Amino acid sequence: MPNFKYKAINQEGKTVESVILAASQLVVVKQLQELNMTPVSITLEKEKKSIKTTNKVKVDIKAILLFTKQLQTLLKAGIPIITCLSVIKEQAESENFEKMIEAISQDIEAGSKLSDALSQFPKAFPTIYINSIRVGEISGTLEDTLLQLSDFLEEDEKIKKEVKKALRYPTMVFIGMIGAFVVFTTFVIPNFIPIFEMSGSELPLPTKILLGLYYLFTDYGIPLLIGIAAAIAGFMTWAKTPNGQYKVDLLRLNIPVMGQLTRKLNISRFAKLFHTMNKTGIPITRTFEIIRDTLDNLVYQDEVKKIQANIIRGNDIASSLKQSAYFSKLLIIMISIGEKSGSLDEMLGNVSEYYYQEVTETVENLTSMIEPIVTLVLGAMMLFLSLAIFLPMWNMIGAF
């Protein structure tokens, strides 16, 4: 698609000049009108040769966050974008990041916009990032957009780190329990088998189960491992299909303790995305498309798609959200108030902040919530192993 250079007047009465990638002048006019801007002139730019590079470059989120903050600060100081990128590239800590900035800079020098130059690196810059930058360029609010994006990325990354930290303890305990059980069954039980056989009496149920597991591991260990590996591989393959992924995501929403956290995470992300997109001036239907593509749970993606369809049919946002069972009453009430009072931005900001704090507190308390469950399971395993070993011995002592 060609680039069009335009001049337009925004809502504040200021003249904005920029370049936009579009199929035709009519598309440019439509996009400007959606942003409440009045076109003054639109001219087709001559195509310039752009230097391309691989779009498979993967950069750490910390580098992207730093890039966003640095670019916002430098642009606010009135420094041209090419110079900004040159300064950022000099401070790059990794070769991949340096190559990416070089490619972006060369694309802009060749006539591309920042959003189009960034879009060749989808693994580094998500959909929300590209679309926000594009709207910021069109409306002349790129600095404010970058500030909004840096806040969003920072909060999102903080929540992800806290969730991983909270899950580390139960994961390690669970792996340790499985390892201990396998070692106990494989190496400790054989020493007690002659004693059990000498007793000649009926073995208790826990002991029978433990011996059954021992013979299963020793006699069918390799086929069992192959079967487990095949089952895991089959499940992973099925989970990658649309139907399988949807069912797995649905299960994640209904797991005790973790299900509640997953719901809060998705609602928090939805509220923050909605607030960021609405504040940067992206049209409502496009906003819901971006939110749908950014959420990582297919159940919520499907719900957002239904909400978007209802909005296109003429329904308001709050009533569309109310038809879904996966969004909280507080979110719906706040959005309803915002729509009726004309303060949707403020309400979205309040509710996104509330859910961010809610998720943070839930994650901080996650370890203490899971601890009793882990302790109970660990205690049950120890009781089972103790009964399996000592019940036959007590029976032998009683017989003597």
Secondary structure, DSSP 4 states (H G I P E B T S, - for coil): --EEEEEEE-TTS-EEEEEEE-SSHHHHHHHHHHTT-EEEEEEEPPP-------S-----HHHHHHHHHHHHHHHHTT--HHHHHHHHHHT-SSHHHHHHHHHHHHHHHTT--HHHHHTT-TTTS-HHHHHHHHHHHHHT-HHHHHHHHHHHHHHHHHHHHHHHHHHHHHHHHHHHHHHHHHHIIIIIHHHHHHHHHHH-SPPPHHHHHHHHHHHHHHHHHHHHHHHHHHHHHHHHHHHTSHHHHHHHHHHHHHSTTHHHHHHHHHHHHHHHHHHHHHHHT--HHHHHHHHHHH-S-HHHHHHHHHHHHHHHTT--HHHHHHT-SSS-HHHHHHHHHHHHHT-HHHHHHHHHHHHHHHHHHHHHTHHHHHHHHHHHHHHHHHHHHHHHHHHHHHHHHHH-
